[in-house]
Amino acid sequence: MTIPSAYADPAEPALPKAPFALDAARAALVLTDPQIDFLSPQGAAWGAFGASATQHGTVPNLRRLMEAAKSAEIPVVISPHYYYPHDHAHGFAGPAERLMHHLGMFERRHPLSVEGFEGSGADWLPELRDLIEDGRTVVCSPHKVAGPQTNDTIFQLRKLGVDQVVLAGMAANFCVDSHLRDFVEHGFEVAVVRDATAGAQLPEGDGYAAALFNFRWFAHALWTTDEATAIMAGDAAARAA
């Protein structure tokens, strides 16, 4: 797809590009929140995110990334979002938490039960389910606001011997941005896939545009899905030669 000119990197960016050479032996593809509530017209947040997800081809691009990573034997790690009844009993919450609770996003009845889970907003997007449930994908415990500080994603990456992350998923200016920042602070090299995510379009502004600006400051590389899949395929071919 063509990236709108308003989002394209300038010909001579003020921020220098960082060198980033993908090494599949120490890399993982991390996807945040590949769930119905973000990515389906039936999802609770589609009204805010649907236009951006449709414009960027987020869902087919996520599938392409997962297929390319698995073909290249790059681990796929999912950092999901779930809320249980006890998460609604907190004495305070920020604006994004309040919105998610108000919309009923990512609701599950109990941490140890999947009753009512199948087909709910917390469930995997059907277009990605087979790749997530193939027995090879690492599914982490849920993050609770936006970043991996509250789950075991970094633990899983370290156990996999990973220090490079290809990052995509939902939402651009929220969970993707927060995971990016925390990964960088923990010493990972991170490449964000810019058209395998999407942002909210609200009266306050365009979340996707805001995220791209921040990605340029923190990410070691900013790729399209075409670039990311070609790089993963090239690395796999080089290792096979």
Secondary structure, DSSP 8 states (H G I E B T S, - for coil): ----GGGS--SS-SS--------GGGEEEEEE--BHHHHSTTSTTHHHHHHHHHHHTHHHHHHHHHHHHHHTT--EEEE-B-B-GGGGG-S---HHHHHHHHHTTTB-SBTTB-TTTTTSTTSB-HHHHHHHTSS--EE---BSSSSGGGSSHHHHHHHTT--EEEEEES-IIIIIHHHHHHHHHTT-EEEEETTS----EETTEEHHHHHHHHHHHH-SEEE-HHHHHHHHHHHHHHHH-
